[in-house]
Amino acid sequence: PGLMEGTPRPVWQAFSSYNQAIIYQPKNQQIYERSIPIELFLTDSVSQIAIELDGNILRNISSPPLYLYEEITPNIPNSIKDVNLNFIFSNERGVVIKEENIRALLVQSAITLPSVNMLVLPDNLATSDRISIVLDIVNKAPFSIKDNKLDYVFFPHIGFSPGEARSAILNSAQNTWQFTDNFQITDDVMVATLGAGYTIEYGSFQKRIFTEKIIFRDDWAGVIKANENSSSVANNQHQLSEKFILYQNYPNPFNSSTTVTFNLPRSGFVKAVIFDISGRLIATLVNQYMLPGTHQYRWQAEDLSSGVYFLYLHTEKKSFVRKLLLLK
């Protein structure tokens, strides 16, 4: 049986909980030098934050601001450490409303990542019924390649060919490899993506190293571009009206005022606020129920000093963040 009329679906309830606390930084698969930035966008429902590092409490924050930025500098015995950060957000009753785990890498100085470079021969689908790829792969200490596995793919965007995904095992005794393979193509394929990648590891830290290239059949892309230019404006506007979009403010950087524009696909409660870099609420642009459509607001900042500000747009279904740069 389906849900009762007016009952929120579980997926929307989960998404609403997720949006109550957004971790902008740190990010999974990222490498940070010396310190790790903590950048959070919160709603009023968050009363307590616990940050754990490798299972131990690192920070407890009570009554946090809606925008929080700080940097942490954990002690690491060596020049590199895999970092496991766990964020626990609770409401005023102590009920956990969200928990999220971030795995990153902390280094004392910049390091060189492994790489993969790809050469596609020929680079035009019209000149042959076979496409060859030549991959140059370089691993760098202290990383290892997960399962010594290389993945590569041929994916046609147009035509009836499903494409192919393949893999190969690299010799673990080496740090450099050159690998070659080919794919058969059919005449109905007009554009295709070729890609290759592998996963590097250091302790619990993992990061995907990849490359890709898009190739066409003759000037097919130019034909599509011409057709796009002749499409109706009404159709484009209809597609935009079905999306939730927060555009970058204009101008940016700005001197004294800037325009904020967003599109709502459906009616709902909207809150748009601006914070400074310390998390202090500077302005509230919107805090009301709004109808669908495109909305514009002008933010006047004549009395504020130069610097970075943050626009946070929040609804029940989605949230956005934009950085605004005021220069005087």
C-alpha positions in Angstrom: 0.0 0.0 0.0 1.1 3.5 -0.7 1.5 6.3 1.8 -1.5 8.2 3.1 -2.4 11.4 1.4 -0.3 14.2 2.8 2.2 11.9 4.5 5.9 12.9 3.7 7.9 10.2 2.1 10.8 8.8 4.1 13.3 10.0 1.5 12.1 13.6 2.0 12.3 13.3 5.7 15.9 12.1 5.5 16.7 14.9 3.0 15.2 17.5 5.4 17.3 16.2 8.2 20.4 16.4 6.0 19.8 20.0 5.2 19.7 21.0 8.8 23.5 20.8 9.0 25.6 21.1 5.9 29.4 20.3 6.1 30.9 22.6 3.4 34.4 21.7 4.6 36.3 19.3 5.1 35.5 17.1 2.1 36.0 13.5 1.5 39.0 12.5 -0.6 40.6 15.9 0.0 44.2 16.5 1.1 44.9 19.3 3.6 48.2 20.9 4.5 49.0 21.4 8.2 45.4 22.2 9.3 41.9 21.1 8.5 39.1 23.7 7.8 35.8 23.2 9.5 33.1 25.1 7.7 29.4 24.5 8.6 26.1 25.9 7.6 23.4 25.2 10.2 19.8 25.8 11.0 18.2 26.8 14.3 17.5 23.2 15.1 21.2 22.4 15.8 22.0 23.1 19.4 25.1 20.9 19.9 27.9 19.6 17.7 30.4 16.9 18.6 33.4 16.4 16.4 35.3 13.1 16.8 38.8 12.5 15.4 39.6 8.8 15.0 37.0 7.9 17.5 38.0 10.4 20.2 36.2 13.6 21.0 38.0 16.6 19.5 35.5 19.4 19.9 32.2 19.9 21.6 30.3 23.1 20.5 27.2 24.3 22.3 24.8 26.8 20.8 26.7 27.1 17.5 26.1 30.1 15.1 24.3 29.4 11.9 27.6 29.8 10.1 30.7 28.3 11.7 34.3 28.4 10.5 37.4 27.4 12.3 40.6 25.4 11.6 41.9 22.4 13.6 45.5 21.3 13.8 45.7 17.7 15.0 49.1 16.4 16.2 50.5 13.9 13.8 53.5 11.8 14.6 54.7 11.6 11.0 54.5 14.0 8.0 51.3 12.4 6.8 48.1 11.0 8.5 44.8 9.6 7.3 42.1 11.5 9.2 38.7 10.1 10.2 36.4 12.9 11.3 32.9 12.2 12.6 30.4 15.0 12.9 27.3 14.5 15.3 24.6 17.2 15.2 22.0 17.2 18.0 18.9 19.3 18.8 18.1 21.0 22.1 16.7 17.7 23.5 20.0 15.9 22.8 18.4 14.0 19.9 20.9 13.3 17.1 19.4 14.8 13.9 22.4 14.1 11.7 25.7 12.2 11.7 28.3 12.3 8.9 31.8 10.8 8.5 34.6 12.5 6.5 37.8 10.8 5.5 40.7 13.1 4.5 44.5 13.3 4.5 46.6 15.6 6.5 50.1 16.4 5.5 52.9 18.7 6.8 53.9 19.8 3.3 52.6 19.6 -0.2 52.9 16.1 -1.9 52.7 15.0 -5.5 49.7 12.8 -6.3 49.8 9.7 -8.6 48.6 10.4 -12.2 47.0 8.9 -15.3 47.3 10.4 -18.7 45.4 9.2 -21.8 46.1 9.4 -25.5 43.2 8.5 -27.9 44.0 7.3 -31.4 42.4 8.5 -33.6 40.5 11.3 -32.0 37.8 11.4 -34.6 35.1 8.7 -34.6 34.7 9.0 -38.4 38.2 7.9 -39.4 38.2 4.3 -38.1 36.0 1.6 -36.8 38.3 1.1 -33.8 39.5 3.5 -31.2 42.7 2.9 -29.3 43.7 4.3 -25.9 47.3 4.6 -24.5 47.5 5.1 -20.8 50.5 6.3 -18.9 50.1 5.6 -15.1 52.5 6.8 -12.4 52.1 6.0 -8.7 53.8 8.1 -6.0 54.8 7.1 -2.5 53.4 6.8 0.1 50.2 5.7 -1.8 49.3 2.3 -3.0 46.8 1.4 -5.7 43.7 -0.3 -4.3 43.7 -4.0 -5.5 46.3 -2.9 -8.1 43.2 -2.4 -10.4 42.9 0.0 -13.3 39.4 0.7 -14.7 38.7 2.1 -18.1 35.6 2.6 -20.2 34.2 3.5 -23.6 30.8 5.1 -23.3 28.8 6.3 -26.4 26.4 9.2 -25.7 24.3 8.6 -28.9 23.5 5.4 -30.7 22.5 2.0 -29.5 25.8 0.7 -28.4 25.9 0.2 -24.6 29.6 0.8 -24.5 32.1 -1.2 -22.5 33.7 -1.1 -19.0 36.9 -3.0 -18.6 39.6 -3.4 -15.9 43.2 -4.6 -15.8 45.6 -5.6 -13.0 48.8 -3.6 -12.7 52.1 -5.2 -11.6 52.5 -4.2 -8.0 56.3 -4.4 -8.3 56.3 -1.3 -10.5 55.5 2.4 -10.0 55.0 3.3 -13.7 53.0 1.5 -16.4 52.0 2.0 -20.0 48.8 0.3 -21.0 47.1 0.0 -24.4 43.7 -1.4 -25.5 41.1 -0.7 -28.2 37.3 -0.5 -28.6 35.2 -1.3 -31.6 32.7 1.4 -32.7 29.7 1.4 -34.9 28.6 4.0 -37.5 25.7 5.3 -35.3 28.0 6.5 -32.5 28.4 10.3 -32.9 30.0 11.2 -29.6 31.7 9.1 -26.9 33.6 9.5 -23.7 36.7 7.5 -22.9 37.9 7.4 -19.4 40.3 5.7 -17.1 41.0 5.7 -13.4 42.1 3.9 -10.2 41.8 4.4 -6.5 44.8 5.3 -4.3 45.0 4.4 -0.6 46.9 5.5 2.4 45.6 3.9 5.6 41.8 4.5 5.6 42.2 7.4 3.1 41.1 6.8 -0.5 41.0 9.1 -3.5 40.0 8.5 -7.1 42.6 9.4 -9.8 41.0 9.6 -13.2 41.1 11.2 -16.6 38.6 11.4 -19.5 38.3 12.6 -23.1 35.2 13.2 -25.3 35.6 12.6 -29.0 33.2 13.3 -31.9 32.4 12.2 -35.4 33.6 14.9 -37.7 31.8 18.3 -36.9 28.8 16.6 -35.3 29.1 18.8 -32.2 29.0 22.0 -34.4 25.7 20.8 -35.9 24.2 20.2 -32.5 25.3 23.7 -31.3 23.6 25.3 -34.3 20.4 23.4 -33.6 20.5 24.5 -29.9 20.7 28.1 -31.0 17.5 27.7 -33.0 15.5 26.2 -30.1 12.7 28.2 -28.7 13.2 30.5 -25.8 9.9 29.4 -24.4 11.1 25.8 -24.1 14.3 26.9 -22.3 12.3 29.0 -19.9 10.1 26.0 -19.2 13.1 23.8 -18.4 14.5 26.4 -16.0 11.2 26.8 -14.3 11.3 23.2 -13.2 14.7 23.6 -11.4 15.7 25.0 -8.0 18.6 27.3 -8.9 20.5 29.9 -6.9 22.5 31.9 -9.4 25.8 33.5 -8.5 25.2 37.1 -7.3 25.9 39.8 -9.9 28.2 41.6 -9.9 30.7 39.6 -7.9 33.1 41.1 -6.7 30.9 44.1 -6.0 31.5 47.6 -4.6 28.4 48.6 -2.6 25.4 46.5 -3.8 24.8 43.2 -5.6 21.8 41.3 -7.0 20.8 37.9 -5.8 18.6 35.8 -8.1 17.0 32.4 -7.5 14.4 30.2 -9.1 11.8 28.2 -7.2 10.1 25.3 -9.0 7.3 25.1 -6.4 5.8 27.1 -3.6 7.4 26.8 -0.1 9.0 28.5 2.8 12.3 30.2 1.8 15.0 31.7 4.0 17.9 33.7 2.5 20.5 35.1 4.9 24.0 36.6 4.7 26.8 35.9 7.1 30.3 37.3 7.5 33.3 35.1 7.7 33.1 34.9 11.6 29.5 33.5 11.4 27.7 36.7 12.4 24.3 37.2 10.8 24.6 40.3 8.6 21.3 40.5 6.7 18.1 38.6 6.1 16.9 38.9 2.5 14.0 36.5 2.6 12.2 34.7 5.4 8.7 33.9 4.2 6.5 31.6 2.1 7.0 32.2 -1.6 5.3 31.2 -4.9 7.2 29.5 -7.7 9.1 31.5 -10.2 12.3 33.6 -10.5 12.9 36.1 -7.6 15.5 38.9 -7.4 16.7 40.8 -4.3 19.2 43.7 -4.1 21.6 43.6 -1.2 22.9 47.0 -0.1 26.3 46.8 1.6 27.5 50.4 1.7 28.1 50.4 5.5 30.1 47.1 5.5 33.8 46.6 5.2 35.5 44.8 2.4 35.7 41.0 2.7 34.1 37.6 2.0 30.5 37.1 2.9 28.2 34.0 2.5 24.7 33.8 1.1 22.8 30.8 2.5 19.5 29.9 0.8 17.4 27.3 2.5 14.1 25.6 1.8 12.5 22.4 3.1 13.9 20.4 0.1 17.3 22.0 -0.7 20.0 24.4 0.4 22.6 26.5 -1.4 25.7 28.5 -0.4 27.4 31.2 -2.4 30.4 33.3 -1.6 30.1 37.0 -2.1 33.2 39.3 -2.4 32.8 42.9 -1.3 35.6 45.2 -2.5 35.8 48.9 -1.8 
